[in-house]
């Protein structure tokens, strides 16, 4: 089972449980306050997941390490490629 299939099947099960609770298909007899919280729950979860994702992305971006050695090596390879192409008659 691929990761996509795992996510889709998990989300499908959660959506079915939420729908059963919202429609009161199981006749659990919960209160109106519980129903008022339950209806917008997917929106709350989506906002929470988006906030967590943006926070994680910002944190990792702020702690991103520079690789000076790799940058220098890449610059040298570019210079070698330019010299090789110039020797073959290509002008850049």
Secondary structure by P-SEA (a helix, b strand, c coil): ccaaaaaaaaaaaaaaaaaaaaaccccccccaaaaaaaaaaaaaaaaaaaaaaaaaaaaaaaaccccaaaaaaaaaaaaaaaaaaaaacccc
